[in-house]
Amino acid sequence: MITYFDCHAHINSPSFSKEAISNLIKKAQEKHIKGIISVTETYEDCIDVLNVAKQYPNILLPGLGLHPIQPLIDENGKRLDKGGRSSTLDEVYPILDLIKKHKEEIVCIGEVGLDYSPQFLKNVEEEKKIQKEIFEKQIDLANEYNIPLNVHSRSAGHYAIETLINKNAKNVLLHAFDGKSGYVLKGLEAGYYFSIPPSIKRSPQKQKLVKILPLDRIILETDSPALSHEKGAINESSNVIISCEEIAKIKGISVEDVMKITYENSLKLFPKLKSLI
């Protein structure tokens, strides 16, 4: 039987109602997904993910971290679907405390990293500096407790990998990496893994990335509800099979081989996934 791990998803996304989460989990199990790592972006996400993971302990494991970009909030306190702003330093400290408190429960620290997309930055150099400081604080905690990192690096691949290497980060997943080939090679030299979302089906950049990557450094993800194989569609964990199929086509091997190797890679990087087997 083919089984999979989805090593980067947002199960508690505002895109999903509580009822929808239940249906998504059921569908994932029907598709033989053995485990889902649900990562966070905000403090509120962290609290929610911890609670949701308790409801689905046989498939869902939490990651906690502060994303470099925070959602915009309207006057009623509701999270807006579009737009964002750079994270601030005071937002990371409560999450660092949560990570310390729940270090035995969480499978990774994430989603953390850097995002230098120009539409999110106003005071560019200052915000880049703060993002890096926030990232480094979370790397330090990962090193202290030997917890893997689940890393975002949009428009900042070079800087994210450079920061990780300089901070001596060891167990790293670079999710949906969009950096240049040279930076990919630096990440591989440092021992890092790269996860591939279903958007590979429509992304020449992700297809090129898979051509470069050796199979023993590839992991599957969905980034649900984002990065679907169909532009604009809501993604879900059951679509992780699409990543597997596209990797198999590019590498010229069977889906079963990709499943087996990515499954083993996931267990190597995220040992707590073994609790789901």
C-alpha positions as CSV (number, residue, x, y, z in Angstrom):
1,M,0.0,0.0,0.0
2,I,1.3,3.5,-0.9
3,T,1.4,5.8,2.1
4,Y,2.5,9.4,2.4
5,F,3.3,12.3,4.8
6,D,2.2,15.9,4.1
7,C,5.0,17.7,5.9
8,H,3.8,21.2,5.5
9,A,0.1,22.2,5.6
10,H,-2.2,24.7,7.3
11,I,-5.1,22.6,8.6
12,N,-6.3,25.4,10.8
13,S,-6.5,27.9,8.0
14,P,-9.5,30.4,8.0
15,S,-10.3,28.8,4.6
16,F,-11.5,25.7,6.5
17,S,-14.4,25.5,8.9
18,K,-14.3,23.0,11.8
19,E,-16.5,20.7,9.8
20,A,-14.3,21.1,6.7
21,I,-11.3,20.1,8.8
22,S,-13.0,16.9,9.8
23,N,-13.8,16.1,6.1
24,L,-10.3,17.0,5.0
25,I,-8.8,14.6,7.6
26,K,-11.1,11.8,6.6
27,K,-10.3,12.3,2.9
28,A,-6.6,12.3,3.7
29,Q,-6.9,9.1,5.6
30,E,-8.8,7.5,2.7
31,K,-5.9,8.5,0.4
32,H,-3.5,6.6,2.7
33,I,-1.8,9.7,4.2
34,K,-0.2,8.6,7.4
35,G,0.6,12.0,8.9
36,I,0.1,15.7,8.4
37,I,2.4,18.4,9.9
38,S,0.2,21.5,10.5
39,V,2.4,24.6,10.8
40,T,1.5,28.1,12.0
41,E,1.8,31.7,11.0
42,T,0.5,33.7,14.1
43,Y,0.2,33.3,17.8
44,E,-3.5,32.6,17.4
45,D,-2.6,29.8,14.9
46,C,-0.3,28.2,17.4
47,I,-3.1,28.0,20.0
48,D,-5.5,26.7,17.4
49,V,-3.1,24.1,16.0
50,L,-2.3,22.7,19.4
51,N,-6.1,22.2,20.0
52,V,-6.9,20.7,16.6
53,A,-3.9,18.3,16.8
54,K,-5.4,16.9,20.1
55,Q,-8.6,16.2,18.2
56,Y,-6.8,14.1,15.5
57,P,-3.9,12.6,17.3
58,N,-3.6,9.6,14.9
59,I,-2.8,11.8,11.9
60,L,-2.1,15.4,12.8
61,L,1.1,16.7,14.5
62,P,1.7,20.4,15.3
63,G,4.5,22.8,14.4
64,L,4.8,26.1,16.1
65,G,6.4,29.3,14.8
66,L,6.1,32.9,13.8
67,H,5.8,33.4,10.0
68,P,7.8,36.4,8.7
69,I,4.6,37.9,7.2
70,Q,1.4,38.5,9.3
71,P,-2.1,38.9,8.0
72,L,-3.9,42.2,8.0
73,I,-6.8,42.6,10.4
74,D,-9.9,44.7,9.7
75,E,-11.6,47.0,12.2
76,N,-13.7,44.1,13.5
77,G,-10.6,42.0,14.3
78,K,-11.2,39.7,11.3
79,R,-8.2,38.4,9.3
80,L,-8.2,39.6,5.7
81,D,-7.7,37.2,2.9
82,K,-5.3,39.4,1.0
83,G,-2.4,41.5,2.0
84,G,0.0,41.3,4.8
85,R,2.8,43.1,6.8
86,S,6.2,42.2,8.1
87,S,6.2,40.6,11.6
88,T,7.4,42.6,14.5
89,L,9.9,41.6,17.2
90,D,7.4,41.7,20.1
91,E,5.2,39.1,18.3
92,V,7.9,36.3,18.5
93,Y,8.4,36.2,22.3
94,P,5.0,34.7,23.2
95,I,5.6,32.0,20.5
96,L,9.0,31.2,21.8
97,D,7.4,30.6,25.2
98,L,4.8,28.3,23.6
99,I,7.5,26.4,21.8
100,K,9.4,25.9,25.2
101,K,6.2,24.8,26.9
102,H,5.1,22.4,24.2
103,K,8.5,21.2,23.0
104,E,7.7,17.5,23.6
105,E,4.5,17.8,21.5
106,I,5.6,19.6,18.5
107,V,7.2,17.9,15.5
108,C,9.0,21.1,14.2
109,I,9.4,24.9,14.7
110,G,7.5,26.4,11.7
111,E,6.5,28.1,9.7
112,V,9.5,30.4,10.2
113,G,11.9,32.1,7.9
114,L,12.2,35.2,5.7
115,D,9.9,36.9,3.1
116,Y,11.3,39.8,1.2
117,S,8.3,40.1,-1.3
118,P,8.2,43.8,-2.0
119,Q,4.4,44.1,-1.6
120,F,4.7,43.3,2.1
121,L,7.6,45.6,3.0
122,K,7.3,49.3,3.8
123,N,10.5,50.2,5.7
124,V,12.4,47.7,3.7
125,E,15.9,47.5,5.3
126,E,14.5,47.8,8.8
127,E,11.9,45.1,8.3
128,K,14.4,42.8,6.7
129,K,16.6,43.2,9.7
130,I,13.8,42.5,12.1
131,Q,12.7,39.4,10.1
132,K,16.2,38.1,10.3
133,E,16.3,38.6,14.1
134,I,13.0,36.8,14.6
135,F,14.2,34.0,12.4
136,E,17.5,33.7,14.3
137,K,15.7,33.5,17.7
138,Q,13.6,30.6,16.4
139,I,16.7,28.9,15.0
140,D,18.4,29.2,18.3
141,L,15.5,27.5,20.0
142,A,15.5,24.7,17.4
143,N,19.2,24.2,18.1
144,E,18.8,24.2,21.8
145,Y,16.0,21.6,21.8
146,N,17.0,19.7,18.7
147,I,13.7,20.4,17.0
148,P,13.6,20.5,13.1
149,L,12.8,23.7,11.3
150,N,10.1,24.1,8.7
151,V,11.3,27.1,6.7
152,H,9.6,29.7,4.5
153,S,11.9,31.7,2.1
154,R,9.8,33.5,-0.5
155,S,12.0,36.0,-2.5
156,A,14.7,35.4,0.1
157,G,16.1,31.9,-0.6
158,H,19.7,33.0,-0.6
159,Y,19.3,35.0,2.7
160,A,17.4,32.2,4.4
161,I,20.0,29.5,3.6
162,E,22.8,31.9,4.5
163,T,21.2,32.6,7.9
164,L,20.6,28.9,8.6
165,I,24.2,28.0,7.8
166,N,25.6,30.9,9.8
167,K,23.4,29.8,12.8
168,N,24.5,26.2,12.4
169,A,21.0,24.9,11.8
170,K,21.0,21.1,11.3
171,N,17.5,19.7,10.7
172,V,15.9,21.9,8.1
173,L,13.1,21.6,5.6
174,L,13.0,24.4,2.9
175,H,9.3,24.4,1.9
176,A,8.3,25.4,-1.6
177,F,11.7,26.8,-2.3
178,D,11.7,29.5,-5.0
179,G,15.4,30.4,-5.0
180,K,18.1,29.9,-7.7
181,S,19.9,26.7,-8.5
182,G,23.1,27.9,-6.8
183,Y,21.3,28.4,-3.5
184,V,19.7,25.0,-3.8
185,L,23.1,23.5,-4.1
186,K,24.2,25.4,-1.0
187,G,21.2,24.0,0.9
188,L,22.1,20.5,-0.2
189,E,25.7,20.9,0.9
190,A,24.4,21.9,4.3
191,G,22.3,18.7,4.5
192,Y,18.9,20.4,4.1
193,Y,15.7,18.9,2.7
194,F,13.3,20.5,0.2
195,S,9.5,19.8,0.1
196,I,7.5,19.9,-3.1
197,P,3.8,21.0,-3.3
198,P,1.1,20.0,-5.9
199,S,1.7,23.3,-7.7
200,I,4.7,21.6,-9.3
201,K,2.1,20.4,-11.9
202,R,1.9,24.0,-13.2
203,S,5.2,25.4,-12.1
204,P,8.3,25.3,-14.4
205,Q,10.3,26.6,-11.4
206,K,9.3,23.7,-9.2
207,Q,9.9,21.2,-12.0
208,K,13.4,22.5,-12.5
209,L,13.9,22.3,-8.7
210,V,13.0,18.6,-8.7
211,K,15.4,17.9,-11.6
212,I,18.3,19.4,-9.5
213,L,17.3,17.7,-6.2
214,P,18.5,14.1,-5.4
215,L,15.6,11.9,-4.3
216,D,17.1,11.4,-0.8
217,R,16.5,15.1,-0.1
218,I,12.9,15.4,-1.3
219,I,9.9,15.5,0.9
220,L,6.2,15.9,0.0
221,E,4.0,18.8,1.1
222,T,0.8,20.6,0.1
223,D,1.0,24.0,1.8
224,S,-2.8,23.5,2.0
225,P,-4.9,25.6,1.4
226,A,-2.3,27.3,-0.9
227,L,-0.2,25.9,-3.8
228,S,-2.8,23.7,-5.4
229,H,-2.1,22.0,-8.7
230,E,-4.9,24.1,-10.1
231,K,-4.4,27.9,-10.0
232,G,-6.8,29.6,-7.5
233,A,-8.2,26.3,-6.2
234,I,-8.3,25.4,-2.5
235,N,-5.6,22.8,-1.8
236,E,-5.9,20.0,0.7
237,S,-3.6,17.3,2.1
238,S,-5.1,14.5,0.0
239,N,-3.5,16.2,-3.0
240,V,0.0,15.3,-1.8
241,I,-0.2,12.3,-4.2
242,I,0.0,14.8,-7.1
243,S,3.4,16.0,-5.9
244,C,4.5,12.3,-5.8
245,E,3.2,11.6,-9.3
246,E,4.9,14.7,-10.8
247,I,8.2,13.9,-9.1
248,A,8.0,10.4,-10.5
249,K,7.5,11.7,-14.0
250,I,10.4,14.1,-13.8
251,K,12.7,11.5,-12.3
252,G,11.6,8.7,-14.6
253,I,10.8,6.3,-11.8
254,S,7.7,4.7,-10.3
255,V,5.3,6.5,-8.0
256,E,5.9,3.7,-5.5
257,D,9.6,4.5,-5.4
258,V,9.0,8.2,-4.8
259,M,6.5,7.4,-2.1
260,K,8.9,5.1,-0.4
261,I,11.9,7.4,-0.5
262,T,10.0,10.6,0.5
263,Y,8.4,8.6,3.3
264,E,11.8,7.5,4.7
265,N,13.1,11.1,4.2
266,S,10.2,12.5,6.3
267,L,10.9,10.1,9.1
268,K,14.6,11.0,9.1
269,L,14.0,14.7,9.3
270,F,10.9,14.6,11.6
271,P,11.4,11.6,14.0
272,K,8.2,12.3,15.9
273,L,6.2,11.2,12.8
274,K,7.2,7.7,13.9
275,S,4.5,8.0,16.6
276,L,1.9,7.8,13.8
277,I,3.1,4.6,12.3
